[in-house]
Amino acid sequence: MSKQTQPIAVFDSGVGGISVLRELKKILPNEDYIYYGDSKNAPYGMKDKETVKQLTVDAAEYLFAQGAKGLVVACNTATSAAVRALREMYPEIPIVGIEPAVKPAATLKPNGRVLVMATPMTIREEKFQKLMARYEDMAEIIPLPCPGLMDFVERGDLTSEDFRRYLEELLFVHRIHPVDSVVLGCTHYPFAKDMICEILGPDVTVYDGGEGTAREMKRRLTEADLLNPREEIGTVDFQNSLEDDNKIKLCKWLLEI
């Protein structure tokens, strides 16, 4: 197998990275993918940085052993904890992480109120604090830790009354004091976008980092002359650390909705 025809690996702490895989398939439809979710150790957002870093490095080694030509770390928490170390370990391999889309939210609506929904660990991370500080003169940036939101997505529970009640309580203050934009700072959260928009209203603009991450992977593969030259649509090999058929079914369902 030539290097160009080897798959791109997409890694997440569970099923949330499917939101990034959707964008990758739009921008790089002819590539093959390995999607690996570490649901056995989820959620990452409640763990300490060193634990998340080791889990991410272990997953990367596992995926490179399967011949992956590039790696997308489709998890904000894992990106913060491990992407720098991975690039030092594997300088010859295109490795792309994801970060909350604070820049477009802050610059496209100057002086607006930007709500950044993220995991508790992502919000604690120095990298995230620096990202917010970079744009605090352009907009009022409001971090909102969302413990438990990822768990609803991991269960495929996106329409229940429990899910709606959770989001209504989480967003209660921001309905009273409306925001202009919402940044979805975890790859699980785009699957909650419809309900978030219902609760906050139609005037709120919602941003996530999936498309930018996909474009960055395309750029890096192009630079390295690693784009797959074929014209057929590529395949996806779904894998999960739980070895649970229901998780694989959930991934396939989320990819299509």
N, C-alpha and C positions, 0 to 999 in steps of 0.2 A: 504494500500500500504506500503510495507516495504521500509526502507530508501534507500536500494540499487537500487530499481526500480524507484525511483523518478528522475525527469529530471535534466539535467545540464542546467543552464541558461547562455546564451551568450548575452552580452549587448554591444551596440555600439551607437555612436551619430547618426547613420543613417544606410546605407547599407554596409559600409566598412568592418564591422566585419564578413561578410560572408566569407572573405578570411581566417579568423581564423577558422570559423565553418567548412570550407572545410578540414582543417588540423585535426580538432577534429574528424570529421567523418572517416578520414583515420585511425587514431590511436585508436579511441574508437568507432568503428562502431555499437556496440550493445547498445549504450546509447540512450535514448530519450533526445531531446533538446527543450528548449524554446529560440527562437531568438527574442530579443526585440531591435528594432531600434528607437531612439528618434529623428526621422527626423523633428518633429515639432519644436525642439529647435536647430537643426543643422544650421551652423557648430559650434562645440565646440571650434575649434582651434582659433577662433577670440574673445572668451569670456574671462572674468577674472577668476582667479583660484577659488574663492569662489563660483561663479555661477556654474561653472562646477562641483565642489565638491558636491553642494546641488542637482543638477540634477542627479548626479550619485548615491548618497545615496538614493534619492527618487526612482530611478529605481530599485536599489537593494532591497529595502523594498517591492516594488511591486512584484518582481520576487520571493522573499522568501515567500511571502504570497501565492504564487501559488505552493509552495512545492518544490522549487528548492533545491537540495542537495549540489550544488556547483555553483560558479559563475566565469565566465571568463569575465573580463572587457576587451573587444576586441577593445580598443580605447586607443592610446598612450596618448592623452590629458587627458582623464578621469583617466587613470592609474596614471599619474603624480599628478593629483589633489586630488584623493580620495582613492586609494587602501589602503594606510596605515591606514586611518581612518576607512575604512570598516573592516579591519582585527581586529582592536581594538574593534569595535562594535559587530562583529560576530566571536569571536575566535574559535568557534566550527565548523565553516563552511569552507571548502576549497575555498579560493578566490585567483584567479590567474590574474595578470595583464599582460601587454605586454610592452616591451621597444624596441627601435631601436636596430637592430642587429649589433651594432658597434664593439663588441668584435670579432666575426668571420671575419668581413671585415678587421679589423686592424691586426689581428694575422695571417691570412692565406696569406696575401700579405704584408709582412713587408716592411716598408718605402714607401708604395704605397700612392696614392692620393685617399682618400675616401670621396665621396660626400654623405652627409646625407640629404635627402629630408624629410621635416617634416612641420607640421603646425606652424604658427608664435608663438602660445602659447607654444607648446612643446619645441621649440628652446629657448624661454625665461626662461623656468622652471629651477630652481636650480638643480633638479635631472638630467636633460639632460646635463647641463653644467658640472656637476661632471662626468657623463658618458664619455663625450668627453675628459675631462682632464685625465681620467684614462688611456687612450690609445694614448694620443698625442705624447708620446715618440716613439711609434711604427709606426705611420703613420701620414700623413698630413690629418687632418680631417676638411672637409669644410662643414659647415652647410648651407643649402639652404631653406629658408622659401618659402612655395608654396601656397600662398593665392589663392583660387579659384580652385585648382586642385580637391579637394573633391567634389565641386559642379558638375563637369562634371560626376563623378562616380554616384552621387546621381540622376542624370538625365538619367543614362544609356548611356551617350554619350561618347563612347569609340573609335569611328572610324571616326568621322567627320573631315572636314578640319579645323574647328574652334579649335577642340581639338589638332590636330597636330600643328597648328600655335601657340597655347598657350604653348605647350611643347617646341617647337623649340625656342621660345623667352626666356622661362625660362632657357633652357639649353644651350643657345647660347655660353656663355663664356666657358663652359665646353666641347664644341666641338673644340674650338680653343686651349684650354689648357686641353688635355684629362685626364680623371680620370681612375683609375684602377678598382674601385668598386663603386657601388651605394647602399646605405642603404635606404630602403623604410620605413620611420619612421612614417607612418600612415597606418592603416589597409585598407583604401580606395585605397592606391597607388598600391598594387599588380595588380589591374585591369588595370592599365596604363603601366604595365611592358613591354608588347610587343611593344608599341609605344616608350617607353623610350629606349629600346634596338635598335630599328630601327634608332633612332636619334643619339644615342651615339656610336653605332657600336657593332660588335659581340665580341670584346675583353673585354668588360666591364662585370664584374661579379655583379649580382644583389642579394641582401640579404633582407629578411624580417623576422620578428620575430614570424610568425604564427606557424611554426612547433615546435619551442622551447616552446611556450606557451602551445600547446596541450600536449606535453610530460610532462610538469610540472603539468598540471591538472591530467594526468594519474597517476603520481607519488603520488600526494597528495591524490587522491581517493583510491589508493592502500594502502597507509599508514593508512587511516581511515577505511579500509575495506568497501568501498562504491561502488566498481565496480559492475555494473549490471551483474549477472551471466548467463543471458539468451544467446542463440546463434543467435536469429533472429536480423536482421538489425533494428536499432531504427528509430524513427520518428522525425520530426521537426515541431514544432508549431511556425509559423511565426506571430509576432505581431509588430505593429508600432504605435507610439504615434499619427501619423496623421490619423489613421484609414482609410487609402487610399488603395483601392484594387490594384492600380497601383504600389505602393511601395512593396506590398507583391509579386506581379508578378515579379517585378524587382529582389527581393531577391531570388526567386526561380530560375530565369534565371541565376543570377550570381553564384549561387551554382553549376549549371550544366556546365558552360562554362570552 
